[in-house]
Amino acid sequence: MARPYRPGPKQFVFSAGDGDDHHVSVGDPQEAYEAFSAFFRGRESDTYTIRDEAARQSLVLMPRRGVISRITDGDDARSAHLLVDRRNRYLPSAMLFFENGYAGLDHFGQWFPDPRPSGERHRLHA
């Protein structure tokens, strides 16, 4: 069983660019992952976004571009981008985000400040 959110429940917003945002309230990361997995698998979109509005953090999955972006807003606003070759990298990144937010993805791969590093195309292979 996943570690419960404290305080919980936690709210996330899932969007896929079709204007049909899904608001979920979940008690733990596993429950969040299951809700997002069903949302992700039920659509064909260029972009999927998970927003944790309370933490002011987002995870953006772009399967057709081969990019995962993580964003944090506020005083310490920043973003980082990871290039991936395989579709099976998207849901694991979501699970890490549900577990520990932006920082949960620190060791998921080599993150860049730009989605397309100049001169080279670094890709994470599963």
LINHUZI-V352664 format. One record per pair of residues at least 24 apart in sequence whose C-alpha atoms are under 10 Angstrom apart, sorted by the first residue. I is the first residue (numbers start at 1). GAP is how many residues later the second one is. If there is no record, write none. Layout:
I;GAP + I;GAP
This chain:
1;27 + 1;28 + 1;29 + 1;30 + 2;25 + 2;26 + 2;27 + 2;28 + 2;29 + 2;97 + 3;24 + 3;25 + 3;26 + 3;27 + 3;96 + 4;24 + 4;25 + 4;26 + 4;27 + 4;95 + 5;24 + 5;93 + 5;94 + 10;42 + 10;43 + 10;44 + 10;88 + 11;40 + 11;41 + 11;42 + 11;43 + 11;44 + 12;24 + 12;37 + 12;38 + 12;39 + 12;40 + 12;41 + 12;42 + 12;43 + 12;46 + 12;86 + 13;36 + 13;37 + 13;38 + 13;39 + 13;40 + 13;45 + 14;25 + 14;26 + 14;34 + 14;35 + 14;36 + 14;37 + 14;38 + 14;44 + 14;45 + 14;46 + 15;24 + 15;25 + 15;30 + 15;32 + 15;33 + 15;34 + 15;35 + 15;36 + 15;45 + 16;24 + 16;27 + 16;28 + 16;29 + 16;30 + 16;31 + 16;32 + 16;33 + 16;34 + 16;44 + 16;45 + 16;46 + 17;28 + 17;29 + 17;30 + 17;31 + 17;32 + 18;25 + 18;26 + 18;27 + 18;29 + 18;30 + 21;28 + 21;29 + 22;28 + 23;27 + 23;28 + 28;70 + 28;71 + 29;65 + 29;66 + 29;67 + 29;68 + 29;69 + 29;70 + 29;71 + 30;65 + 30;68 + 30;69 + 31;64 + 31;67 + 32;62 + 32;63 + 32;65 + 32;66 + 32;67 + 33;58 + 33;59 + 33;61 + 33;62 + 33;63 + 33;64 + 33;65 + 33;66 + 34;57 + 34;61 + 36;55 + 36;58 + 36;59 + 36;62 + 37;53 + 37;54 + 37;55 + 37;57 + 37;58 + 40;50 + 40;51 + 41;50 + 48;42 + 49;45 + 50;44 + 50;47 + 50;48 + 51;46 + 51;50 + 52;45 + 52;46 + 52;49 + 52;50 + 55;46 + 55;47 + 56;45 + 56;46 + 57;40 + 57;44 + 57;45 + 58;39 + 58;43 + 58;44 + 59;34 + 59;35 + 59;38 + 59;39 + 59;42 + 59;43 + 59;46 + 60;30 + 60;33 + 60;34 + 61;26 + 61;28 + 61;29 + 61;30 + 61;32 + 61;33 + 62;25 + 62;28 + 63;24 + 63;25 + 63;26 + 63;27 + 65;50 + 66;24 + 66;49 + 66;57 + 66;58 + 67;48 + 67;49 + 67;56 + 67;57 + 68;25 + 68;26 + 68;43 + 68;47 + 69;24 + 69;33 + 69;42 + 69;43 + 69;44 + 69;45 + 69;46 + 70;27 + 70;31 + 70;32 + 70;33 + 70;35 + 70;41 + 71;30 + 71;31 + 72;29 + 72;30 + 72;31 + 78;24 + 78;35 + 79;32 + 79;33 + 79;34 + 79;35 + 79;36 + 80;25 + 80;26 + 80;30 + 80;31 + 80;32 + 80;33 + 80;34 + 80;35 + 81;28 + 81;29 + 81;30 + 81;31 + 81;32 + 81;33 + 81;34 + 81;35 + 81;36 + 82;26 + 82;27 + 82;28 + 82;29 + 82;30 + 82;31 + 82;32 + 82;33 + 82;34 + 82;35 + 82;40 + 82;41 + 82;42 + 83;26 + 83;27 + 83;28 + 83;29 + 83;32 + 83;33 + 83;34 + 83;38 + 83;39 + 83;40 + 83;41 + 83;42 + 84;25 + 84;37 + 84;38 + 84;39 + 84;40 + 84;41 + 84;42 + 85;37 + 85;38 + 85;39 + 85;40 + 85;41 + 86;37 + 86;38 + 86;39 + 86;40 + 87;39 + 88;37 + 88;38 + 89;35 + 89;36 + 89;37
